[in-house]
């Protein structure tokens, strides 16, 4: 192998490492809203709330959680079930492909069985009330309430986990 | 010497490429908001064309299906509107949900008590979970409620409701969705899709309320429920204790609620007992939890 070949091989190796590094980095929120926690625990304080489709950069991972950085520069923890990876966005250098992948994400969030279908369904079934469904959605348990409940009940890492 | 120089050049090039890649990455993220309509059309067509089964129902679609199933359940049962009991049930429910296989779902898990003496618990897709007052009255401690709610969370996490939708129905729905590229459906498409939506709801409600899930789904939910409760720190024998009450009371109640829609309590008890034998260390009931359960249930009329 001559000098040029070695240099080419080294550049190629660096590129492969970079691409591999970038593939794993970007995550998209797939739930309506996800709390960004201070620590990798559901009962840890929420430092931001992220909306469906928002992208974050993955920094590290730990037992089902990702440490991420938001577009606004806030760092915190998201559970893996709240996000999906979109590898194609990051590795492809083709602009149209990249846009299509992003467009797909945007489109999927608003297509299919959606609010428009629900409105049509409600128009057809005026006897079916969604009032309690909306009230039900308003019932939430904050991270602080959850922590207190776990702690007082000696549950999970507060004394009950196997 | 030569390889050292090549290494330095590679390192330098690597750093330059790293900066270039980061800049490209940022542009890529910016491009999300600068997508033109034709790209959206292409992407939607391609994506919808390959969707075939319940597994490809998006989180958002699951949520809208779940909302309507929940509304249908609530059209059959009145709500037991007791804020302190509701708050307690939601705390127990969230506690087991965060230890499930799918802790984050589109709009989270929410729990409500139904005002009926019928013994039943129902889980609509998207995390809308119902437990009847009749079932609560059977529970003697927090361990029993936690295991039952963990079983219901298991149904949601494993998407058992969505699996009740007939496959042909889904294929038709995905076809309608794929045929239109506009952000909003036209009147004909909307009418067709809403009819398919109604039929999908019918499939789920029939299983959930009328006939019950397939036995394998109930056994799977029991398994997930017991696992989830134990990982949370609840005594999984709470599930066995509940099933035992159902075995004791099953005579003459075959046609109602839980008895109608669930496999024999005796069969389930056998499987659950075997599963519990394999859990070590086994969490045990705690007085502090039983005390707060009794406190919360004081106002249960």
Contacts between the chains, C-beta under 8 A, distances in Angstrom:
chain1	res1	chain2	res2	distance
A	3	B	2	5.7
A	3	B	6	6.7
A	6	B	2	7.4
A	6	B	3	6.6
A	6	B	6	4.9
A	7	B	6	4.9
A	7	B	9	5.9
A	7	B	10	6.9
A	10	B	6	5.6
A	10	B	7	6.7
A	10	B	9	7.4
A	10	B	10	3.6
A	11	B	10	5.8
A	11	B	13	5.5
A	11	B	14	7.9
A	13	B	10	7.4
A	14	B	10	5.4
A	14	B	11	7.8
A	14	B	13	6.5
A	14	B	14	3.9
A	14	B	17	6.8
A	15	B	17	6.6
A	17	B	14	7.8
A	18	B	14	7.0
A	18	B	17	5.9
A	18	B	18	6.2
A	18	B	21	5.8
A	22	B	21	6.1
A	22	B	25	6.8
A	25	B	25	7.9
A	26	B	25	7.5
A	26	B	29	7.8
A	30	B	59	5.4
A	30	B	106	7.9
A	31	B	59	6.0
A	31	B	104	5.3
A	31	B	105	6.5
A	31	B	106	5.0
A	31	B	107	7.4
A	31	B	108	7.9
A	32	B	60	7.7
A	32	B	63	7.2
A	32	B	106	5.2
A	32	B	107	5.0
A	34	B	104	6.4
A	42	B	98	4.3
A	42	B	103	6.7
A	43	B	98	7.9
A	52	B	59	8.0
A	52	B	60	7.2
A	52	B	106	7.9
A	53	B	32	7.9
A	55	B	29	5.7
A	55	B	32	7.2
A	71	B	29	7.2
A	79	B	103	5.8
A	79	B	104	5.1
A	81	B	102	5.4
A	81	B	103	5.5
A	81	B	104	4.1
A	81	B	105	7.5
A	82	B	104	3.8
A	89	B	28	5.8
A	90	B	25	6.4
A	90	B	28	6.8
A	93	B	24	6.9
A	95	B	31	7.3
A	96	B	39	7.2
A	98	B	28	5.3
A	98	B	31	6.0
A	99	B	31	5.4
A	99	B	34	7.7
A	99	B	35	5.3
A	99	B	36	7.7
A	99	B	39	5.0
A	100	B	39	5.2
A	100	B	42	6.1
A	100	B	43	4.8
A	100	B	46	7.9
A	101	B	43	7.5
A	102	B	28	7.8
A	102	B	31	5.9
A	102	B	32	4.3
A	102	B	35	5.8
A	103	B	35	4.2
A	103	B	39	4.3
A	103	B	40	4.5
A	103	B	42	7.6
A	103	B	43	4.3
A	103	B	44	7.9
A	104	B	43	3.8
A	104	B	44	7.2
A	104	B	46	7.5
A	104	B	47	5.3
A	105	B	32	7.3
A	106	B	32	6.9
A	106	B	35	6.3
A	106	B	40	6.8
A	107	B	40	5.1
A	107	B	43	5.6
A	107	B	44	4.5
A	107	B	47	7.3
A	107	B	183	7.9
A	108	B	44	7.8
A	108	B	47	6.4
A	108	B	58	5.7
A	108	B	60	7.7
A	109	B	58	7.9
A	109	B	60	6.2
A	110	B	183	6.2
A	111	B	44	6.0
A	111	B	48	7.4
A	111	B	177	5.8
A	111	B	183	8.0
A	112	B	57	7.9
A	112	B	58	6.2
A	112	B	60	7.2
A	112	B	61	4.6
A	112	B	173	7.7
A	112	B	177	5.1
A	113	B	57	7.9
A	113	B	61	4.3
A	113	B	64	4.6
A	113	B	65	5.8
A	113	B	173	7.4
A	113	B	193	7.5
A	113	B	197	5.6
A	113	B	200	7.9
A	114	B	60	6.8
A	114	B	61	7.3
A	114	B	64	6.0
A	115	B	64	7.1
A	116	B	184	6.0
A	116	B	185	6.1
A	116	B	190	6.5
A	117	B	64	6.7
A	117	B	185	7.7
A	117	B	190	7.0
A	117	B	193	5.7
A	117	B	194	5.4
A	117	B	197	5.3
A	118	B	64	5.5
A	118	B	67	6.6
A	118	B	68	6.7
A	120	B	190	5.4
A	120	B	191	7.3
A	120	B	194	4.3
A	121	B	68	6.2
A	121	B	194	5.5
A	121	B	197	6.0
A	121	B	198	6.7
A	124	B	194	6.8
A	124	B	198	7.5
A	127	B	75	7.1
A	128	B	68	7.7
A	128	B	71	5.0
A	128	B	72	6.5
A	128	B	75	5.4
A	129	B	71	6.5
A	129	B	74	7.1
A	129	B	75	7.0
A	130	B	67	6.6
A	130	B	71	5.0
A	132	B	70	8.0
A	132	B	71	7.8
A	132	B	74	5.0
A	132	B	79	5.5
A	132	B	112	7.3
A	133	B	67	5.3
A	133	B	70	4.8
A	133	B	71	5.2
A	133	B	74	6.8
A	133	B	128	7.0
A	136	B	70	6.9
A	136	B	110	4.7
A	136	B	112	5.2
A	136	B	128	6.4
A	137	B	107	6.0
A	137	B	110	5.9
A	139	B	86	6.4
A	139	B	87	7.7
A	139	B	90	5.4
A	139	B	110	5.5
A	139	B	111	7.5
A	139	B	112	7.6
A	140	B	90	7.9
A	140	B	108	7.3
A	141	B	90	5.6
A	141	B	91	5.7
A	141	B	94	4.4
A	145	B	91	6.7
A	146	B	91	7.3
A	146	B	94	5.9
A	146	B	95	7.0
A	146	B	98	7.4
A	149	B	91	4.6
A	149	B	94	8.0
A	149	B	95	6.1
A	150	B	95	6.3
A	152	B	288	6.5
A	152	B	292	7.2
A	153	B	95	7.6
A	153	B	142	7.2
A	153	B	233	7.7
A	153	B	286	6.8
A	153	B	288	6.3
A	153	B	289	4.8
A	153	B	292	7.1
A	154	B	233	7.0
A	154	B	286	5.3
A	154	B	288	6.3
A	154	B	289	7.5
A	155	B	95	6.3
A	155	B	232	5.7
A	155	B	233	4.0
A	155	B	234	7.2
A	155	B	289	7.9
A	156	B	95	7.9
A	156	B	99	7.1
A	156	B	231	7.9
A	156	B	232	5.9
A	156	B	233	5.3
A	158	B	233	7.9
A	159	B	233	7.2
A	160	B	232	7.0
A	160	B	233	2.1
A	160	B	234	7.2
A	160	B	283	5.3
A	160	B	286	7.2
A	161	B	231	6.7
A	161	B	232	7.6
A	161	B	233	5.2
A	161	B	283	7.6
A	162	B	230	5.9
A	162	B	231	6.8
A	162	B	233	7.6
A	162	B	279	6.8
A	162	B	280	7.3
A	162	B	281	5.2
A	162	B	282	7.3
A	162	B	283	6.1
